[in-house]
Amino acid sequence: MKRAFLILAAVTALLLIYATYQALVVAPTERTMGDVQRIFYYHVPSAWTAGCLFFVNLVASVIYLIRRSSWSDALAASAAEVGVIFCTIVLITGPLWARPVWGIWWTWDMRLTSTLVLWLIYVSYLLLRRFSDSAQTPVLAAVLAIFGALDVPLVYFSIWFFRTQHPQPVMGNGGSLDPRMLHVFLLNLGVFTLFGALLCWARFHIETVRRQLDETRALEALLDDGRTGSSPARSTR
């Protein structure tokens, strides 16, 4: 597995370099927005990857509530952590694009607000897992993950259901994209998805090893306590 991970990591790194070159150099410059439009090649793939990871978190959380399996809880935590990273990229790149195009850093429209709420929910999820020592923490976290996942479709469909300042989709719903831009966009979409999966895999492996070490230490502590309790008392004379 280690060899497969290293190969996948090397391939992902090369693809990220190639995709960055395509986005910053090869892709044509948008006529009205100029080079600031190139943020699109990172903003949208980051949003897509975050949504995929939150979906993994949802599925793993449901499995945990049904089976109480340690691996599903570890996968849910790992997917949420990596998903928050990509969601943070979305919230950073969005205002970087908005400032030169809209003239403002932020506006409280439905797409932006629902994305911020989504980020806050999953940050709360991670804080709950980090600072709560209760035995019910995984269950509470799984329930919170299911609640947070309900915001994902709201984020996606908000520009259809509400009047927002956020741009309409460039594909579908009457939108269009230059074929050369579409090629670069799809390339970055695939590479970011692969990168997110790689990070989730690595985080899941680390979390699994950590839990195994905790279980081993707990077992050793029980054995030590058993030996201490069964040893004969020394005479005080």
C-alpha positions as CSV (number, residue, x, y, z in Angstrom):
1,M,0.0,0.0,0.0
2,K,2.9,2.3,0.8
3,R,4.3,1.9,-2.7
4,A,0.9,2.5,-4.3
5,F,0.5,5.7,-2.3
6,L,3.9,7.0,-3.3
7,I,3.2,6.3,-7.0
8,L,-0.2,8.0,-6.8
9,A,1.4,10.9,-4.9
10,A,4.0,11.3,-7.6
11,V,1.4,11.2,-10.4
12,T,-0.8,13.7,-8.6
13,A,2.1,16.1,-8.1
14,L,3.0,16.0,-11.8
15,L,-0.6,16.5,-12.8
16,L,-0.9,19.5,-10.4
17,I,2.1,21.1,-12.0
18,Y,0.7,20.4,-15.5
19,A,-2.8,21.7,-14.5
20,T,-1.3,24.8,-13.0
21,Y,0.6,25.5,-16.2
22,Q,-2.5,25.0,-18.2
23,A,-4.5,27.3,-16.0
24,L,-2.0,30.2,-15.7
25,V,-0.4,30.1,-19.2
26,V,-2.2,28.0,-21.8
27,A,-5.8,28.9,-21.0
28,P,-7.0,32.0,-22.9
29,T,-7.5,35.3,-21.0
30,E,-11.1,36.1,-20.4
31,R,-12.1,39.3,-22.4
32,T,-14.0,41.2,-19.6
33,M,-12.4,40.0,-16.4
34,G,-8.8,39.5,-17.6
35,D,-6.4,37.3,-15.7
36,V,-8.4,37.4,-12.4
37,Q,-10.8,34.9,-14.1
38,R,-8.1,32.3,-13.8
39,I,-9.0,31.9,-10.1
40,F,-12.0,30.0,-11.6
41,Y,-9.8,27.0,-12.3
42,Y,-9.0,26.7,-8.6
43,H,-12.2,28.1,-7.0
44,V,-14.7,25.7,-8.6
45,P,-12.6,22.5,-8.4
46,S,-12.0,23.2,-4.7
47,A,-15.7,23.6,-4.2
48,W,-16.4,20.4,-6.0
49,T,-13.7,18.5,-4.1
50,A,-15.0,19.8,-0.7
51,G,-18.5,18.7,-1.7
52,C,-17.2,15.2,-2.6
53,L,-15.4,14.9,0.7
54,F,-18.4,16.0,2.7
55,F,-20.4,13.4,0.9
56,V,-17.8,10.7,1.9
57,N,-18.2,12.1,5.5
58,L,-21.9,11.7,5.3
59,V,-21.8,8.1,4.0
60,A,-19.2,7.1,6.6
61,S,-21.2,8.8,9.4
62,V,-24.3,6.9,8.4
63,I,-22.4,3.6,8.3
64,Y,-21.0,4.4,11.8
65,L,-24.4,5.0,13.2
66,I,-25.6,1.7,11.9
67,R,-22.6,-0.5,12.5
68,R,-20.5,1.4,15.1
69,S,-17.3,0.5,13.2
70,S,-14.1,2.2,14.0
71,W,-12.9,2.5,10.4
72,S,-16.1,4.4,9.3
73,D,-15.7,6.9,12.1
74,A,-12.0,7.4,11.2
75,L,-13.0,7.8,7.5
76,A,-15.7,10.4,8.5
77,A,-13.2,12.4,10.5
78,S,-10.5,12.3,7.8
79,A,-12.9,13.3,5.0
80,A,-14.2,16.2,7.1
81,E,-10.7,17.5,7.9
82,V,-9.7,17.5,4.2
83,G,-13.0,18.9,3.1
84,V,-12.7,21.8,5.4
85,I,-9.3,22.6,3.9
86,F,-10.8,22.8,0.4
87,C,-13.8,24.7,1.6
88,T,-11.4,27.2,3.1
89,I,-9.8,27.6,-0.3
90,V,-13.2,28.3,-1.7
91,L,-13.9,31.1,0.8
92,I,-10.4,32.6,0.2
93,T,-10.4,32.5,-3.6
94,G,-14.0,33.8,-3.9
95,P,-13.3,37.2,-2.3
96,L,-10.0,37.4,-4.2
97,W,-12.0,37.2,-7.4
98,A,-14.9,39.4,-6.2
99,R,-12.8,42.4,-5.2
100,P,-11.6,43.3,-8.7
101,V,-14.8,42.2,-10.4
102,W,-17.6,43.3,-8.0
103,G,-15.6,46.0,-6.2
104,I,-16.3,44.3,-2.8
105,W,-14.7,41.5,-0.9
106,W,-18.0,39.9,0.3
107,T,-21.8,40.2,-0.1
108,W,-24.3,38.3,2.0
109,D,-26.1,36.6,-0.9
110,M,-27.4,33.0,-0.6
111,R,-24.5,31.2,-2.3
112,L,-21.8,32.9,-0.2
113,T,-23.7,32.8,3.0
114,S,-24.7,29.1,2.7
115,T,-21.0,28.3,1.9
116,L,-19.9,30.1,5.0
117,V,-22.5,28.3,7.1
118,L,-21.3,25.0,5.6
119,W,-17.7,25.8,6.6
120,L,-18.8,26.7,10.1
121,I,-20.8,23.5,10.6
122,Y,-17.8,21.3,9.7
123,V,-15.4,23.4,11.7
124,S,-17.8,22.8,14.6
125,Y,-17.7,19.1,13.8
126,L,-13.9,19.1,14.0
127,L,-13.9,21.1,17.2
128,L,-16.4,18.6,18.8
129,R,-14.2,15.7,17.9
130,R,-11.1,17.5,19.1
131,F,-12.2,18.8,22.5
132,S,-14.9,16.3,23.6
133,D,-13.8,13.2,25.6
134,S,-17.2,11.7,25.9
135,A,-17.8,8.2,24.7
136,Q,-20.8,9.5,22.8
137,T,-18.6,12.0,20.8
138,P,-18.5,9.9,17.6
139,V,-22.3,9.5,17.7
140,L,-22.8,13.2,18.2
141,A,-20.3,14.0,15.5
142,A,-22.1,11.6,13.0
143,V,-25.4,13.3,13.7
144,L,-23.8,16.8,13.2
145,A,-22.3,15.5,9.9
146,I,-25.7,14.4,8.6
147,F,-27.1,17.8,9.5
148,G,-24.2,19.6,7.8
149,A,-24.5,17.5,4.7
150,L,-28.0,19.0,4.2
151,D,-26.4,22.3,3.5
152,V,-24.3,21.0,0.5
153,P,-27.3,20.8,-2.0
154,L,-28.5,24.2,-0.7
155,V,-25.1,25.7,-1.6
156,Y,-25.1,24.1,-5.1
157,F,-28.7,24.9,-6.0
158,S,-28.9,28.4,-4.4
159,I,-28.1,30.2,-7.6
160,W,-31.1,28.5,-9.2
161,F,-33.6,29.0,-6.4
162,F,-32.6,32.5,-5.2
163,R,-31.5,35.8,-6.7
164,T,-27.8,36.0,-6.0
165,Q,-24.9,38.1,-7.1
166,H,-22.8,35.0,-7.7
167,P,-22.3,34.2,-11.4
168,Q,-24.6,31.6,-13.0
169,P,-23.1,28.2,-14.0
170,V,-20.9,28.3,-17.1
171,M,-22.0,24.9,-18.1
172,G,-25.7,24.0,-18.5
173,N,-28.6,26.2,-17.8
174,G,-27.8,28.3,-20.8
175,G,-24.2,28.9,-19.9
176,S,-21.2,28.3,-22.2
177,L,-17.4,28.1,-21.9
178,D,-14.7,28.4,-24.5
179,P,-13.6,24.9,-25.4
180,R,-10.0,25.7,-24.5
181,M,-11.2,27.0,-21.1
182,L,-13.4,23.9,-20.7
183,H,-10.5,21.6,-21.3
184,V,-8.4,23.3,-18.6
185,F,-11.3,23.5,-16.2
186,L,-12.1,19.8,-16.5
187,L,-8.4,19.0,-16.1
188,N,-8.2,20.9,-12.9
189,L,-11.5,19.4,-11.7
190,G,-10.1,15.9,-12.1
191,V,-6.7,16.7,-10.6
192,F,-8.2,18.5,-7.6
193,T,-10.5,15.5,-7.0
194,L,-7.5,13.1,-7.2
195,F,-5.5,15.4,-4.8
196,G,-8.4,15.5,-2.3
197,A,-8.7,11.7,-2.4
198,L,-5.0,11.3,-1.9
199,L,-5.0,13.7,1.1
200,C,-8.0,11.8,2.6
201,W,-6.3,8.5,2.1
202,A,-3.2,9.8,3.9
203,R,-5.2,11.3,6.7
204,F,-7.3,8.1,7.1
205,H,-4.1,6.0,7.3
206,I,-2.7,8.3,10.0
207,E,-6.0,8.2,12.0
208,T,-6.1,4.4,11.8
209,V,-2.6,4.0,13.0
210,R,-3.2,6.5,15.8
211,R,-6.3,4.6,17.0
212,Q,-4.4,1.3,16.9
213,L,-1.6,2.9,19.0
214,D,-4.2,4.2,21.5
215,E,-5.8,0.8,21.8
216,T,-2.4,-0.8,22.3
217,R,-1.4,1.7,25.0
218,A,-4.8,1.2,26.7
219,L,-4.4,-2.6,26.7
220,E,-0.8,-2.3,28.1
221,A,-2.1,0.0,30.8
222,L,-4.7,-2.6,31.8
223,L,-2.2,-5.4,31.8
224,D,0.2,-3.3,34.0
225,D,-2.7,-2.5,36.4
226,G,-3.5,-6.2,36.5
227,R,0.0,-7.2,37.4
228,T,0.3,-4.5,40.0
229,G,-3.0,-5.6,41.6
230,S,-2.2,-9.3,41.6
231,S,1.3,-8.9,43.1
232,P,1.7,-9.9,46.8
233,A,1.9,-7.1,49.3
234,R,5.3,-6.5,50.8
235,S,5.8,-6.8,54.5
236,T,6.4,-3.6,56.4
237,R,8.5,-5.3,59.0
